[in-house]
Amino acid sequence: MVTVDILADLHDEDETGYVWTFLDEARQPSLIRPGTIVLAGDDDAPAVAEVIDLIPKETGTIVHLRILPGLFDDYEALVRRVRSLEDGTPGSPRA
């Protein structure tokens, strides 16, 4: 199980074509800023996303997210592979 950075309905796109949610749905709002890569969705259906912008409104700050292609597990495998290369663990080119 994973914990997302920001809760979002991944099917909830607005007229911009981006998924949107409110900043107060973030576990740590200070991490949510344009250009940041975050884990969005919910614990059962996480997705890797880029924060596009923050739009202040009377009802709260809207966060636009661009869902990146692929599954969360693919990104997790990439991070593990890169870390193993950096650490020089057996099987990596630096070992």
N, CA, C and O atoms as a GROMACS GRO file, in nm:
protein
  380
    1MET      N    1   0.084  -0.117   0.000
    1MET     CA    2   0.000   0.000   0.000
    1MET      C    3   0.089   0.124   0.000
    1MET      O    4   0.193   0.127   0.066
    2VAL      N    5   0.047   0.225  -0.073
    2VAL     CA    6   0.120   0.350  -0.080
    2VAL      C    7   0.032   0.463  -0.027
    2VAL      O    8  -0.090   0.450  -0.019
    3THR      N    9   0.094   0.572   0.007
    3THR     CA   10   0.021   0.690   0.052
    3THR      C   11   0.043   0.799  -0.052
    3THR      O   12   0.156   0.835  -0.082
    4VAL      N   13  -0.065   0.850  -0.105
    4VAL     CA   14  -0.054   0.953  -0.208
    4VAL      C   15  -0.020   1.088  -0.146
    4VAL      O   16  -0.047   1.113  -0.028
    5ASP      N   17   0.040   1.175  -0.227
    5ASP     CA   18   0.070   1.311  -0.183
    5ASP      C   19  -0.054   1.399  -0.183
    5ASP      O   20  -0.070   1.488  -0.100
    6ILE      N   21  -0.143   1.370  -0.280
    6ILE     CA   22  -0.265   1.451  -0.291
    6ILE      C   23  -0.380   1.364  -0.341
    6ILE      O   24  -0.367   1.294  -0.442
    7LEU      N   25  -0.490   1.368  -0.270
    7LEU     CA   26  -0.609   1.292  -0.312
    7LEU      C   27  -0.672   1.358  -0.434
    7LEU      O   28  -0.685   1.481  -0.440
    8ALA      N   29  -0.709   1.276  -0.532
    8ALA     CA   30  -0.772   1.329  -0.653
    8ALA      C   31  -0.851   1.219  -0.720
    8ALA      O   32  -0.813   1.102  -0.716
    9ASP      N   33  -0.960   1.256  -0.782
    9ASP     CA   34  -1.035   1.166  -0.868
    9ASP      C   35  -0.966   1.174  -1.004
    9ASP      O   36  -0.977   1.275  -1.073
   10LEU      N   37  -0.897   1.068  -1.043
   10LEU     CA   38  -0.815   1.070  -1.164
   10LEU      C   39  -0.896   1.082  -1.292
   10LEU      O   40  -0.840   1.102  -1.400
   11HIS      N   41  -1.027   1.072  -1.282
   11HIS     CA   42  -1.115   1.087  -1.399
   11HIS      C   43  -1.182   1.224  -1.403
   11HIS      O   44  -1.263   1.251  -1.491
   12ASP      N   45  -1.148   1.308  -1.309
   12ASP     CA   46  -1.214   1.438  -1.296
   12ASP      C   47  -1.132   1.547  -1.365
   12ASP      O   48  -1.052   1.616  -1.302
   13GLU      N   49  -1.153   1.560  -1.496
   13GLU     CA   50  -1.084   1.663  -1.574
   13GLU      C   51  -1.174   1.784  -1.592
   13GLU      O   52  -1.296   1.770  -1.603
   14ASP      N   53  -1.113   1.902  -1.596
   14ASP     CA   54  -1.192   2.021  -1.625
   14ASP      C   55  -1.168   2.064  -1.769
   14ASP      O   56  -1.111   1.989  -1.848
   15GLU      N   57  -1.211   2.185  -1.803
   15GLU     CA   58  -1.201   2.231  -1.942
   15GLU      C   59  -1.057   2.243  -1.992
   15GLU      O   60  -1.034   2.252  -2.112
   16THR      N   61  -0.960   2.244  -1.900
   16THR     CA   62  -0.820   2.250  -1.941
   16THR      C   63  -0.768   2.115  -1.988
   16THR      O   64  -0.664   2.107  -2.053
   17GLY      N   65  -0.841   2.010  -1.955
   17GLY     CA   66  -0.796   1.874  -1.987
   17GLY      C   67  -0.711   1.812  -1.878
   17GLY      O   68  -0.667   1.697  -1.891
   18TYR      N   69  -0.686   1.888  -1.771
   18TYR     CA   70  -0.608   1.836  -1.659
   18TYR      C   71  -0.701   1.784  -1.549
   18TYR      O   72  -0.813   1.831  -1.533
   19VAL      N   73  -0.651   1.688  -1.474
   19VAL     CA   74  -0.720   1.643  -1.353
   19VAL      C   75  -0.708   1.756  -1.252
   19VAL      O   76  -0.604   1.822  -1.244
   20TRP      N   77  -0.812   1.777  -1.176
   20TRP     CA   78  -0.807   1.884  -1.077
   20TRP      C   79  -0.849   1.832  -0.941
   20TRP      O   80  -0.925   1.735  -0.930
   21THR      N   81  -0.800   1.897  -0.839
   21THR     CA   82  -0.838   1.871  -0.701
   21THR      C   83  -0.811   1.998  -0.622
   21THR      O   84  -0.766   2.098  -0.679
   22PHE      N   85  -0.838   1.996  -0.494
   22PHE     CA   86  -0.811   2.113  -0.411
   22PHE      C   87  -0.683   2.092  -0.331
   22PHE      O   88  -0.652   1.980  -0.291
   23LEU      N   89  -0.610   2.200  -0.310
   23LEU     CA   90  -0.484   2.194  -0.236
   23LEU      C   91  -0.502   2.137  -0.096
   23LEU      O   92  -0.412   2.071  -0.043
   24ASP      N   93  -0.619   2.161  -0.034
   24ASP     CA   94  -0.639   2.109   0.101
   24ASP      C   95  -0.654   1.956   0.104
   24ASP      O   96  -0.666   1.898   0.211
   25GLU      N   97  -0.653   1.891  -0.013
   25GLU     CA   98  -0.653   1.745  -0.021
   25GLU      C   99  -0.511   1.687  -0.014
   25GLU      O  100  -0.492   1.566  -0.014
   26ALA      N  101  -0.411   1.776  -0.008
   26ALA     CA  102  -0.271   1.732  -0.003
   26ALA      C  103  -0.232   1.692   0.138
   26ALA      O  104  -0.272   1.755   0.236
   27ARG      N  105  -0.153   1.587   0.146
   27ARG     CA  106  -0.102   1.542   0.275
   27ARG      C  107  -0.008   1.648   0.333
   27ARG      O  108  -0.012   1.677   0.452
   28GLN      N  109   0.076   1.706   0.247
   28GLN     CA  110   0.168   1.812   0.287
   28GLN      C  111   0.161   1.922   0.180
   28GLN      O  112   0.238   1.919   0.084
   29PRO      N  113   0.071   2.018   0.196
   29PRO     CA  114   0.048   2.119   0.092
   29PRO      C  115   0.174   2.192   0.044
   29PRO      O  116   0.179   2.236  -0.071
   30SER      N  117   0.273   2.207   0.129
   30SER     CA  118   0.395   2.280   0.089
   30SER      C  119   0.471   2.208  -0.023
   30SER      O  120   0.553   2.270  -0.091
   31LEU      N  121   0.446   2.080  -0.042
   31LEU     CA  122   0.511   2.003  -0.149
   31LEU      C  123   0.445   2.025  -0.285
   31LEU      O  124   0.504   1.996  -0.389
   32ILE      N  125   0.324   2.076  -0.284
   32ILE     CA  126   0.246   2.089  -0.406
   32ILE      C  127   0.272   2.225  -0.469
   32ILE      O  128   0.216   2.326  -0.427
   33ARG      N  129   0.358   2.225  -0.571
   33ARG     CA  130   0.388   2.348  -0.644
   33ARG      C  131   0.416   2.314  -0.789
   33ARG      O  132   0.457   2.202  -0.819
   34PRO      N  133   0.395   2.406  -0.880
   34PRO     CA  134   0.412   2.378  -1.022
   34PRO      C  135   0.548   2.316  -1.054
   34PRO      O  136   0.653   2.360  -1.006
   35GLY      N  137   0.544   2.212  -1.137
   35GLY     CA  138   0.664   2.141  -1.179
   35GLY      C  139   0.701   2.022  -1.093
   35GLY      O  140   0.784   1.941  -1.132
   36THR      N  141   0.640   2.011  -0.976
   36THR     CA  142   0.670   1.900  -0.886
   36THR      C  143   0.602   1.772  -0.935
   36THR      O  144   0.488   1.776  -0.982
   37ILE      N  145   0.672   1.661  -0.924
   37ILE     CA  146   0.616   1.529  -0.954
   37ILE      C  147   0.563   1.472  -0.823
   37ILE      O  148   0.635   1.465  -0.724
   38VAL      N  149   0.436   1.431  -0.824
   38VAL     CA  150   0.370   1.383  -0.703
   38VAL      C  151   0.299   1.252  -0.731
   38VAL      O  152   0.280   1.211  -0.845
   39LEU      N  153   0.260   1.187  -0.624
   39LEU     CA  154   0.173   1.070  -0.633
   39LEU      C  155   0.032   1.117  -0.603
   39LEU      O  156   0.004   1.166  -0.493
   40ALA      N  157  -0.058   1.102  -0.700
   40ALA     CA  158  -0.195   1.153  -0.688
   40ALA      C  159  -0.293   1.037  -0.699
   40ALA      O  160  -0.256   0.926  -0.735
   41GLY      N  161  -0.418   1.066  -0.668
   41GLY     CA  162  -0.523   0.964  -0.675
   41GLY      C  163  -0.565   0.926  -0.535
   41GLY      O  164  -0.593   1.012  -0.451
   42ASP      N  165  -0.570   0.796  -0.511
   42ASP     CA  166  -0.596   0.746  -0.376
   42ASP      C  167  -0.508   0.625  -0.352
   42ASP      O  168  -0.437   0.580  -0.441
   43ASP      N  169  -0.514   0.572  -0.230
   43ASP     CA  170  -0.424   0.462  -0.194
   43ASP      C  171  -0.447   0.337  -0.278
   43ASP      O  172  -0.356   0.257  -0.296
   44ASP      N  173  -0.568   0.319  -0.330
   44ASP     CA  174  -0.599   0.202  -0.412
   44ASP      C  175  -0.564   0.222  -0.559
   44ASP      O  176  -0.541   0.124  -0.630
   45ALA      N  177  -0.561   0.346  -0.606
   45ALA     CA  178  -0.534   0.375  -0.746
   45ALA      C  179  -0.443   0.497  -0.757
   45ALA      O  180  -0.488   0.604  -0.796
   46PRO      N  181  -0.314   0.480  -0.722
   46PRO     CA  182  -0.223   0.594  -0.731
   46PRO      C  183  -0.172   0.613  -0.874
   46PRO      O  184  -0.165   0.518  -0.952
   47ALA      N  185  -0.136   0.736  -0.905
   47ALA     CA  186  -0.077   0.767  -1.035
   47ALA      C  187   0.030   0.873  -1.015
   47ALA      O  188   0.019   0.959  -0.927
   48VAL      N  189   0.133   0.866  -1.097
   48VAL     CA  190   0.237   0.968  -1.094
   48VAL      C  191   0.186   1.086  -1.177
   48VAL      O  192   0.134   1.067  -1.288
   49ALA      N  193   0.201   1.207  -1.123
   49ALA     CA  194   0.147   1.326  -1.189
   49ALA      C  195   0.242   1.443  -1.172
   49ALA      O  196   0.321   1.449  -1.078
   50GLU      N  197   0.231   1.537  -1.265
   50GLU     CA  198   0.304   1.663  -1.255
   50GLU      C  199   0.206   1.771  -1.213
   50GLU      O  200   0.095   1.780  -1.267
   51VAL      N  201   0.246   1.852  -1.116
   51VAL     CA  202   0.164   1.966  -1.076
   51VAL      C  203   0.182   2.074  -1.184
   51VAL      O  204   0.294   2.120  -1.208
   52ILE      N  205   0.073   2.113  -1.246
   52ILE     CA  206   0.077   2.212  -1.354
   52ILE      C  207   0.065   2.353  -1.299
   52ILE      O  208   0.147   2.440  -1.331
   53ASP      N  209  -0.036   2.377  -1.218
   53ASP     CA  210  -0.053   2.510  -1.161
   53ASP      C  211  -0.144   2.504  -1.039
   53ASP      O  212  -0.209   2.404  -1.011
   54LEU      N  213  -0.144   2.615  -0.967
   54LEU     CA  214  -0.231   2.636  -0.851
   54LEU      C  215  -0.314   2.759  -0.880
   54LEU      O  216  -0.260   2.864  -0.916
   55ILE      N  217  -0.445   2.747  -0.865
   55ILE     CA  218  -0.535   2.858  -0.897
   55ILE      C  219  -0.619   2.891  -0.774
   55ILE      O  220  -0.708   2.816  -0.736
   56PRO      N  221  -0.590   3.005  -0.711
   56PRO     CA  222  -0.670   3.046  -0.595
   56PRO      C  223  -0.813   3.081  -0.637
   56PRO      O  224  -0.834   3.156  -0.732
   57LYS      N  225  -0.909   3.027  -0.565
   57LYS     CA  226  -1.051   3.056  -0.586
   57LYS      C  227  -1.113   3.082  -0.449
   57LYS      O  228  -1.051   3.054  -0.346
   58GLU      N  229  -1.234   3.134  -0.448
   58GLU     CA  230  -1.302   3.160  -0.321
   58GLU      C  231  -1.324   3.033  -0.242
   58GLU      O  232  -1.322   3.035  -0.119
   59THR      N  233  -1.346   2.921  -0.312
   59THR     CA  234  -1.375   2.794  -0.245
   59THR      C  235  -1.250   2.718  -0.204
   59THR      O  236  -1.259   2.615  -0.137
   60GLY      N  237  -1.132   2.766  -0.243
   60GLY     CA  238  -1.006   2.700  -0.211
   60GLY      C  239  -0.914   2.702  -0.332
   60GLY      O  240  -0.955   2.739  -0.442
   61THR      N  241  -0.791   2.661  -0.312
   61THR     CA  242  -0.694   2.660  -0.421
   61THR      C  243  -0.707   2.532  -0.503
   61THR      O  244  -0.698   2.421  -0.451
   62ILE      N  245  -0.729   2.551  -0.633
   62ILE     CA  246  -0.740   2.437  -0.725
   62ILE      C  247  -0.600   2.399  -0.771
   62ILE      O  248  -0.517   2.484  -0.801
   63VAL      N  249  -0.575   2.269  -0.775
   63VAL     CA  250  -0.449   2.214  -0.825
   63VAL      C  251  -0.478   2.141  -0.954
   63VAL      O  252  -0.563   2.051  -0.957
   64HIS      N  253  -0.408   2.178  -1.062
   64HIS     CA  254  -0.418   2.104  -1.188
   64HIS      C  255  -0.303   2.005  -1.195
   64HIS      O  256  -0.188   2.039  -1.169
   65LEU      N  257  -0.337   1.882  -1.232
   65LEU     CA  258  -0.239   1.774  -1.241
   65LEU      C  259  -0.239   1.714  -1.381
   65LEU      O  260  -0.345   1.692  -1.439
   66ARG      N  261  -0.121   1.689  -1.434
   66ARG     CA  262  -0.108   1.615  -1.560
   66ARG      C  263  -0.064   1.474  -1.522
   66ARG      O  264   0.047   1.454  -1.472
   67ILE      N  265  -0.150   1.378  -1.547
   67ILE     CA  266  -0.119   1.239  -1.515
   67ILE      C  267  -0.016   1.189  -1.614
   67ILE      O  268  -0.035   1.198  -1.736
   68LEU      N  269   0.094   1.136  -1.562
   68LEU     CA  270   0.201   1.086  -1.648
   68LEU      C  271   0.169   0.944  -1.693
   68LEU      O  272   0.100   0.871  -1.621
   69PRO      N  273   0.217   0.904  -1.810
   69PRO     CA  274   0.184   0.771  -1.862
   69PRO      C  275   0.247   0.660  -1.779
   69PRO      O  276   0.349   0.679  -1.713
   70GLY      N  277   0.186   0.545  -1.784
   70GLY     CA  278   0.239   0.428  -1.715
   70GLY      C  279   0.178   0.410  -1.577
   70GLY      O  280   0.102   0.492  -1.528
   71LEU      N  281   0.216   0.299  -1.518
   71LEU     CA  282   0.167   0.262  -1.386
   71LEU      C  283   0.263   0.307  -1.278
   71LEU      O  284   0.383   0.320  -1.302
   72PHE      N  285   0.211   0.331  -1.160
   72PHE     CA  286   0.295   0.367  -1.046
   72PHE      C  287   0.406   0.264  -1.028
   72PHE      O  288   0.520   0.301  -1.000
   73ASP      N  289   0.373   0.136  -1.042
   73ASP     CA  290   0.473   0.030  -1.023
   73ASP      C  291   0.591   0.045  -1.118
   73ASP      O  292   0.704   0.010  -1.081
   74ASP      N  293   0.568   0.095  -1.239
   74ASP     CA  294   0.677   0.115  -1.334
   74ASP      C  295   0.773   0.222  -1.284
   74ASP      O  296   0.895   0.207  -1.295
   75TYR      N  297   0.720   0.329  -1.229
   75TYR     CA  298   0.803   0.436  -1.176
   75TYR      C  299   0.878   0.388  -1.052
   75TYR      O  300   0.995   0.421  -1.032
   76GLU      N  301   0.811   0.310  -0.970
   76GLU     CA  302   0.875   0.255  -0.851
   76GLU      C  303   0.993   0.166  -0.891
   76GLU      O  304   1.100   0.172  -0.829
   77ALA      N  305   0.975   0.085  -0.994
   77ALA     CA  306   1.083  -0.002  -1.042
   77ALA      C  307   1.200   0.082  -1.094
   77ALA      O  308   1.316   0.047  -1.072
   78LEU      N  309   1.170   0.192  -1.163
   78LEU     CA  310   1.274   0.281  -1.213
   78LEU      C  311   1.356   0.339  -1.098
   78LEU      O  312   1.479   0.339  -1.102
   79VAL      N  313   1.288   0.389  -0.995
   79VAL     CA  314   1.357   0.449  -0.881
   79VAL      C  315   1.445   0.345  -0.812
   79VAL      O  316   1.558   0.374  -0.777
   80ARG      N  317   1.394   0.225  -0.794
   80ARG     CA  318   1.475   0.119  -0.730
   80ARG      C  319   1.597   0.085  -0.814
   80ARG      O  320   1.706   0.065  -0.760
   81ARG      N  321   1.580   0.078  -0.946
   81ARG     CA  322   1.693   0.046  -1.034
   81ARG      C  323   1.800   0.156  -1.028
   81ARG      O  324   1.919   0.127  -1.018
   82VAL      N  325   1.757   0.281  -1.032
   82VAL     CA  326   1.852   0.392  -1.026
   82VAL      C  327   1.924   0.394  -0.892
   82VAL      O  328   2.044   0.416  -0.886
   83ARG      N  329   1.851   0.372  -0.785
   83ARG     CA  330   1.914   0.370  -0.652
   83ARG      C  331   2.015   0.258  -0.641
   83ARG      O  332   2.121   0.276  -0.580
   84SER      N  333   1.985   0.142  -0.698
   84SER     CA  334   2.080   0.032  -0.691
   84SER      C  335   2.206   0.065  -0.770
   84SER      O  336   2.316   0.025  -0.731
   85LEU      N  337   2.192   0.136  -0.880
   85LEU     CA  338   2.309   0.179  -0.958
   85LEU      C  339   2.393   0.279  -0.879
   85LEU      O  340   2.516   0.272  -0.879
   86GLU      N  341   2.327   0.372  -0.811
   86GLU     CA  342   2.398   0.471  -0.732
   86GLU      C  343   2.468   0.409  -0.612
   86GLU      O  344   2.577   0.454  -0.574
   87ASP      N  345   2.408   0.306  -0.553
   87ASP     CA  346   2.465   0.242  -0.436
   87ASP      C  347   2.573   0.142  -0.470
   87ASP      O  348   2.649   0.100  -0.382
   88GLY      N  349   2.583   0.102  -0.598
   88GLY     CA  350   2.681   0.003  -0.638
   88GLY      C  351   2.649  -0.136  -0.587
   88GLY      O  352   2.739  -0.214  -0.559
   89THR      N  353   2.522  -0.167  -0.575
   89THR     CA  354   2.482  -0.300  -0.529
   89THR      C  355   2.516  -0.404  -0.634
   89THR      O  356   2.530  -0.371  -0.752
   90PRO      N  357   2.530  -0.530  -0.593
   90PRO     CA  358   2.564  -0.636  -0.688
   90PRO      C  359   2.470  -0.637  -0.808
   90PRO      O  360   2.348  -0.623  -0.794
   91GLY      N  361   2.528  -0.653  -0.925
   91GLY     CA  362   2.449  -0.657  -1.048
   91GLY      C  363   2.442  -0.522  -1.115
   91GLY      O  364   2.393  -0.512  -1.228
   92SER      N  365   2.490  -0.418  -1.047
   92SER     CA  366   2.489  -0.286  -1.110
   92SER      C  367   2.623  -0.261  -1.177
   92SER      O  368   2.722  -0.322  -1.137
   93PRO      N  369   2.629  -0.175  -1.277
   93PRO     CA  370   2.755  -0.149  -1.347
   93PRO      C  371   2.866  -0.095  -1.257
   93PRO      O  372   2.983  -0.113  -1.289
   94ARG      N  373   2.832  -0.031  -1.146
   94ARG     CA  374   2.934   0.024  -1.059
   94ARG      C  375   2.988  -0.077  -0.958
   94ARG      O  376   3.087  -0.050  -0.889
   95ALA      N  377   2.924  -0.192  -0.948
   95ALA     CA  378   2.965  -0.291  -0.845
   95ALA      C  379   3.094  -0.357  -0.883
   95ALA      O  380   3.144  -0.442  -0.809
   0.00000   0.00000   0.00000
